[in-house]
Amino acid sequence: MRAERDHILRDVRSAAERHPLLAHPHDRHWCLWRNAIDIAAQIDVEHRVADHGYFSSRCGIEERRQPVAREKRLHGRVSYGTRSTLTRLMRSGLGHAPCPFTTPVWNSPATGSPSRGLRLAGFFESINDGAKMRVLAVQEYFGLAAKAVRFMFARPFYLGDVVQQMDAIGVESLGIVLLTGFFTGMVLALQTSVQMAQFGATMYIGRLVTASMVRELGPVLAAILVAGRVGSGIAAQIGSMRVTEQIDALNTLGVDPIKKLVTPRLIAALIMMPVLTILSDTVGIGGGNVIATAYVGIPTGLYWRTVWEQIASGGFILHYIPADFVQGLTKPFVFGGIIAITGCYFGINTKGGTEGVGNATTRTVVVASVMILVVDYFLTQVLLFLFG
């Protein structure tokens, strides 16, 4: 039996040498895409002599041979959709293994120009697939955000989870936010004092520090710090629950994972980010006062008077609310939602065990930080248009 099998294999190998279009063992699916009809008989022989159907599943396209042949017989050609379907099937596991019955002739003139064209088509197809995956990810991201917002107004309300997340997001992040805000205000006052001293305008340091901290530096720095600390923690927690199948257990118990895990974190972030920003702004302005008094020699009363002049110069909304406060508190509200949704999205979609959890945390920090900076620009444009 073994001798008979070896004899058949030799015959097939000899036949394969007469078919150079099947030559390249590492790119065989391109050849099959173009010549699947002509070489069907040889593929059939290859399948019959293979052991346990291994090469039948990895090296051939026998199950697609007859539909493609029928289409070519009826229409005189094979449609692009059929060729694309055949290519995707072979890429998913039918055409990646090298076939032992072929002889490599990669540099053969017969495989020159058509092979390059097919490779170029595959390149554009991979770009198309990547773009579709990105669009699908964006759709899933905003779908998760919409569900989380909708569940904020639906029973049951997990108030205990909301309070717990407020403590984790707000109270535990208080130290690093205050420290960063204080030294940011000090550095800002120190740098501006050097430049403004050339024009004799050091008395306006308070106005500059206040405008910078309230409108931009306070919200953005606080959001980036919280994204690095809290966003990564959210992704790690939910990602660990995903890989250990705890989220599947919640589904089994009839509990919606989005309402239980995502909505409380979103509510807590929306509440605590403005609070952290207010504290960061206050401490930053206080740090500027320290430098203005100790280093520049500006009296404390004069410094705080210029601070109030800057706040009042932006105007008031409803006669009592400074417009700068509205601008400064709108941004952290949006940033809090970005941090919570981004961390939950990457956590829920975690795959690959502990390594996947690490990748999810890294992606959360990077994506959330970039989104904060990008959204900050567009929010600034809108707020300047509305409030001047």
N, C-alpha and C positions, 0 to 999 in steps of 0.2 A: 504493500500500500504506500509506504514512504517513497519507494523508487518510482512508482507511478506518479505520485504528487510532485517529486522533483522534476520528472520529465515534463509535466504540464507547466511548471514554473519556468523552465527553460524556454519552452515554446512561447509563453506569454512575454518573457523578457526580450526575446528576439523580435516579437511583434512590436513591443514598445519602442525598440530602437528604430523602427521604421516610422514612428510617429513622433518627430521632434517637437511637435507642439505641446506634448505632455512633459517636456524635458525637465523643467526646473522643479526640484523637489520641495523648495521652500516657498514657491509662489504658484502652486499648482492650481489654485482655485481660479486664477486669471485665465489659464489655459482652458479649464473646464467651462468657464463662462462663455468662451468664444466657440468651443468645439464640442460641446456636450452631446450634440446629435451625432456627429461623425464618429465618435469614439465609444458609443454606447456599447457596442458588442465587446470591445476589449475590457471595458469596465465590468461588464457582466461576468466575464471570465475571471477577472481579478477577484470579484466578490465570491465566486464559487470555490476558489482554491484557498481563500483566506481561512485562518483558524478562528473558530468561535465568533465569526462575524466582526472581528476587530476592525479590519480594514474596510469592511462593509459600512461601518458607521463613521470611520475617521477618514477614509481615503476616497470614497465614491459618492455618487449622486444617483444611485440606481432608482430610488423612489421618486425622483424628479424627471427621470429620463423620458417616460412615455408622455406625460402632459406637455413637455417642451416639444417633443417630436410631433405630437398632434397639432400643436399651434403652428409649427413651421410648415407642416403639410397643408394646413388649411389656409394660412395667410401668406405663405412664402417667406416668412421671416419670424424671428422671435422678438416680442415686444420688449421695450425697455423695463416695464414693470416686472415681467417674468424674469428677465436677467438680474434685476436688482434683488428680487426675492431669492433667487438661486444663490446669489453672492452672499447675502446676509446669512442664509442657512449654512453655507459652507464656512463662513467666518465664525459662526457660533459653535462649530465643532466638527464639520464634515470635511473641511479641506485643509486643516492646519498640519496634519501629520504627513510627513514625507512618505510617498508611495514607494515600495521596494521594487516595483516592476518598471521604473522609468530610469532613463539615463540622462544626467545633467548635460544640457547643451545650452546654457544660458546665453552664450554669445552667438548663438546660431542666427544667421540672417533671417531665417523664417520667423523668428520671434522678436524682430527688431522694432519696427514702427508700431504695429498693433499693440505690442506689449506696453510700450510707453504710453500710448493713448489710454489703454485700460487702467494703467497705474495712475494716470492723471485723473481719470474719472473716479477712481477709488479715493484719491486724495480729496477731491471736492465733495464726495459723498461723506467722508469722515468729518469734514468741516460742517456739512449740513446736519449730520447727526449731533455733533457737539453743540451747534446753535440751538437745535431743538431741545436738547437736555437743559441748556441754560434757561430757555424760555419756560420749560416745564418747572424748573426749580423756582423761578420768580412767581409763577402761578401758584405753586404750592405754598410759598412763603406768604403771599397776601391772602390766600385761602385760610391758612392757619390764623393769621391776624384777624380776619373777619369773624371766624368762629369764636376766637377768644373774646372779642368785643361783644359779640351777640350773647355769649354765655354770662357776661357780666350782669345782665338784666333778667336772667332766668334762674329759677330755683333748681336745686338747693344752693344756698350761699355758704361757701366754706370760709366763714369769718375767722376761725382759728388758724387756718392756713394762711390767710391774708396777713394777720397780725404777725405770725411767725416769719413770713417773708419780708415784712416791713422791718423787722428787727435785723434780719440777715442782710438786706440791701441797704438800709439807712443807718441804723445804729452802729453796726459793725464796720461800716465804711466811713464813719464820721472822722476818725483820727487821721487817716491818710488824706482825706479831702481838706480838712482844716489845715494840716501841715503844708500841703501843697499851695493852698490859697494864700496863706500867710507869707510864705517866701516868694510867691509870685508877685504879690503886691510890693514887697520890699525891693525885689529886683527891678520891677517896673518903675518905681519911684527913683531908684538909684540911677538907672540908665537915662531916664528923661531929665533928671536934674542936671546931668552933664551937658546935654544938648541945649536945654532951655536957659542955662546960665550964660551962654554966649549971647543971648538976646535980652538978658535981664528979666526973664519971665518965670523965674522959679516959683513965684507965688501961685502959679496955675498948675502946679504938680497935682494938687488934690483933684482938680477937674479932670485931668488926663487919666489919673489912676481910676477914678470913679467910672468914667465913661468906658474905659477898657475892661474893667472887671465886670461891670453890670451887663454890658451889651455882648461881650465876646468871651473873654478869658475865663470868667467864672463858670458859665454854662458849659463851654467846650471842655475845659480841663476836668471839671467834675465828671462829665459824661465819659470821657476817655478813661479816667481812673476807675469809675464804676464798671465800665465795660471790661476792663482788664481783670478786675477782682470778682465782680458779681457775675458778669456774663459767662466767664469761663467756669465758674462754680455751677451755674444753672445747667450749662451744657454737660458738665461732668456728672451731675446728679441724675439728670434725665437720661443721659447716655448709658450710665450704669444700670438704670432700671430697664432700659431697652435691651441691652445685651444679656441681662439676667432674666428676661422674660417677665418682669414685674408688670410692665405695661400690658402685656397680653393677659395677665391675671386680672388686672382691672377691667378689661373688656369682658372677661369671663364672668366677673361678678356684676356686670351691668353698669359699671361706672365709666363715664366718658373720660378718657385720659386728658383731653384738652381742658375740660371744665375743672378737673381735679388738680392738674399740674400746671397748666399754662395760664389760665385766668387768674388765679391768686397771685402769681408772680407778676403778671402784667399790671394788676391793680396796685400792688405794692410799689412797683417801679414808677408808675404814674404819680403816686402820692409822694414818695420819698425823694425823687430827683429834684423837684422844685425846692424842697426843704433844704437839701444838701447844697443847692446852688445859692440860696439866700445866705446860708452860713458861710459858704466859701467867699461870696462877695463881701460880706461884712468883715471877715477876718482879713481878706486881702486889702481892703481899704484901711483897716487898722495897721497892717504891716507897712503900707505906704506912709501912714502918719508917723510911725517910728523912725523911718529913714528921713522924712521931711523935718522932723524935730531934732533928731540927734546928729544928723550928718549935714543937712542943708542949712539948718537954723531957722526954719519957718515956725512961728508960734502955733501951738495946737489949735487955738481958737480960729486963726486965719485959715488953717488947713481945713477944718470941718465946715467953715463958712463957704469955702470954694466947693466943697463936696456938695453941699445943699444947693448952691447956685447951679451946678451941673445937672442935678436931678430936676430942678425946677425949670431949667432952660428947655428941656424937651417937651414941656407942656403936660397937661393933665387930662385924663379921661374921666368923664363924669364929675369933673371939678375936684376930685380927691385922689385919684390913682395916677401916679406919675407914668408917663408914656414909656420911659426907660424901664420901669419895672415890668410893664406888660411885655416889652420886647425880651427882657432878660428872663422872664418866667415862662414864656411860650416855648422857647427852645428846649429847656430841660424837660418839659412835659413830653415833647416829641421824642427827645433823645431817650427818655426812660422807656417809651414804647419800643423803640428800635432795639435797645439792649435786651429787654425781656423776650421779645419775639424772636430775635436772632439766636439767643441762647437756647430757647425752647425748640426752635426749628432744627438746629443742628443736633441737639440732644435726641429728639424723637427719631431723626433719620440716621442715627448712629448704626454702623455695621462693622463687623470684624473684630469683636471682642474688645479687650483692653486697649489694643492699638487703635481701634476705631474711636474709642473714648478720647484718647489723646489727640487724634486728628480733629475730632469735633470741637474740643476746647480751643485748639489753635485757630481753626477756621472762624470760630465765634468771635474771638478777640480781633482778628484781622478784619473780618467783614464788618463788624459793628463799628470799629474805629474809622474805617474808610467811609461807611455810610454816614456817620456822625459829621465828618468833615464836609462831605458832599451836600448833605441836607442842610448843614449850617449855612452854606453859601446861598442856597435857594430861599431859605427862610429869611435870611438877611435882606435879600432883594425884595421879598414880599412885604416884610415889616417896614422897610424904608419907604416903600411905595404907599403903604397905608398910613404910617405915622410921620413920615418925613424924616 
